[in-house]
Amino acid sequence: MKRISALLLIAAVMLSPTAMAQISIEDMAPETPKKEFENDLKTQKVETDYFSEAKYRADRMAIRKERNTLDFSANLHGSLTAFSNTWQAAGDNTITLLANINFLHTFKKNKFTITNTASAKFGYNNMKIDLNGKQQGVWFKNVDEIAISTAPQWAMVKNWTYGANIKFRTQFARGFEARGDQQKNVAPVSNFMTPGYLDASLGFTYVLPSQKFPLKVNIAPIAMSATYRHDLTTTKDYGVTKGRSKYEGGLSLQLDFDRTWGKNGWLRYRTTAYSFYGWLTDLSSMLKFEATEAAPEYVHVVPTVRWENTIDIKATKYFSTQIYVQLYYNKAEINKLQLQSMLSVGVTYTFKNK
């Protein structure tokens, strides 16, 4: 019975229609809200060449060094000679001191150049002389000069410039003809601004394009030469016969040479030759003829010539020998050639920025 029931159940299942069911699962993604991002930061362009104060100072210093040339030297030379009372031969105790200062500055920018120079020389020596029957050591001035000059120039063509040249010369202290005059209240022969010289000119300068022969030639068709006598008590008038000053108009010529030899500049030679030729003057003693009322105002006068030569020889960095020779002719002072020469050895200091 049970077998029959099982067979009937199987037959009913097989004969019944087929039933199918399908279930699909869709992908359900959550909705994401759309967001817009805003940039609130301010953008700024950053330069790679940022400002550097150290670089700025270095650049300015390089420009100043390129435009400026400095040359400064100072030396002190002297000698001492002493003898005892028992010395076998006659001899006088002497002391000699000589100080020199030289300064040169040149500024150059584009076509403009200005050269400024200043020099000072002062020397004293001490020697015994007979004063009122007694031997007494007396200090006496033997070298004394102050010189200042400036020369602004503008480039014109190759190796040629045009501009002005102004020079001034005088001395520091009083000078006497004899060593014993200063103890005897004798009038001095010179003093500060007695004489004083001022030379001014307008003209052209040619620079020789050679390092081995650095020569400058200044030709000034318009020039003025002035002589001052501030102290009227001096025994010499220096051509100033009226008042305290004298002015002349004319033309001038100047040659300058300055060269150094050796790796360390052990030898240096400097020379300056200056000549002034005037045709307008108020000084009759310089004329080739005696001035009269009928004499013309414009007359030819005797030229003034001044030639300076300096040789510096360095033994070491701080010791040097200097040879100085000057030739000077000025008929207003004396109708003879004047000569000054010195040989000195001593301590020196030199500074150059190039």
TAGIUR-V99613 format. One record per pair of residues at least 24 apart in sequence whose ideal C-beta (glycine too) atoms are under 6 Angstrom apart, sorted by the first residue. I is the first residue (numbers start at 0). J is the second residue. D is the distance in whole Angstrom. If there is no record, write none. Layout:
i=I j=J d=D
i=I j=J d=D
This chain:
i=66 j=106 d=6
i=66 j=107 d=6
i=66 j=108 d=6
i=67 j=106 d=6
i=68 j=105 d=4
i=68 j=353 d=6
i=69 j=104 d=6
i=69 j=352 d=5
i=70 j=103 d=4
i=70 j=351 d=5
i=71 j=102 d=5
i=71 j=350 d=5
i=72 j=101 d=5
i=72 j=349 d=4
i=73 j=100 d=5
i=73 j=348 d=5
i=74 j=99 d=5
i=74 j=345 d=6
i=74 j=347 d=4
i=75 j=345 d=5
i=75 j=346 d=5
i=76 j=343 d=3
i=76 j=344 d=6
i=76 j=345 d=3
i=77 j=345 d=6
i=91 j=126 d=6
i=91 j=127 d=5
i=93 j=126 d=5
i=94 j=125 d=4
i=95 j=124 d=4
i=96 j=123 d=5
i=97 j=122 d=4
i=97 j=142 d=6
i=97 j=343 d=5
i=110 j=153 d=5
i=110 j=154 d=4
i=111 j=153 d=6
i=112 j=152 d=5
i=113 j=151 d=5
i=114 j=150 d=5
i=115 j=149 d=5
i=116 j=148 d=5
i=117 j=147 d=5
i=118 j=146 d=5
i=119 j=145 d=5
i=120 j=144 d=5
i=121 j=171 d=6
i=128 j=178 d=6
i=128 j=179 d=6
i=137 j=178 d=5
i=139 j=178 d=5
i=140 j=172 d=6
i=140 j=174 d=6
i=143 j=170 d=4
i=143 j=171 d=5
i=144 j=170 d=6
i=145 j=169 d=5
i=158 j=205 d=6
i=158 j=206 d=5
i=158 j=208 d=6
i=159 j=205 d=6
i=160 j=204 d=5
i=161 j=203 d=5
i=163 j=201 d=5
i=164 j=200 d=5
i=164 j=217 d=6
i=165 j=199 d=5
i=166 j=198 d=5
i=167 j=197 d=5
i=168 j=196 d=5
i=169 j=195 d=4
i=186 j=232 d=5
i=186 j=234 d=5
i=187 j=233 d=6
i=188 j=233 d=6
i=188 j=234 d=5
i=188 j=235 d=6
i=190 j=230 d=4
i=192 j=227 d=5
i=192 j=229 d=4
i=193 j=228 d=5
i=193 j=229 d=5
i=193 j=230 d=4
i=193 j=233 d=5
i=194 j=226 d=6
i=194 j=237 d=4
i=195 j=227 d=4
i=196 j=226 d=6
i=197 j=225 d=4
i=198 j=224 d=5
i=199 j=223 d=5
i=200 j=251 d=5
i=213 j=258 d=6
i=214 j=256 d=5
i=215 j=255 d=4
i=216 j=254 d=6
i=217 j=253 d=4
i=219 j=251 d=5
i=220 j=250 d=5
i=222 j=249 d=6
i=222 j=250 d=5
i=222 j=251 d=4
i=223 j=248 d=6
i=224 j=275 d=5
i=237 j=332 d=5
i=238 j=282 d=5
i=238 j=331 d=3
i=245 j=282 d=6
i=247 j=277 d=4
i=247 j=280 d=4
i=248 j=279 d=4
i=249 j=276 d=5
i=249 j=277 d=3
i=249 j=278 d=5
i=250 j=276 d=6
i=251 j=275 d=5
i=265 j=313 d=5
i=266 j=312 d=6
i=267 j=311 d=4
i=268 j=310 d=5
i=269 j=309 d=5
i=270 j=308 d=5
i=271 j=307 d=5
i=272 j=306 d=5
i=273 j=305 d=5
i=274 j=302 d=5
i=274 j=304 d=5
i=275 j=303 d=5
i=276 j=302 d=4
i=285 j=330 d=6
i=285 j=331 d=5
i=301 j=330 d=4
i=303 j=329 d=5
i=304 j=328 d=5
i=317 j=346 d=6
i=319 j=347 d=4
i=320 j=344 d=5
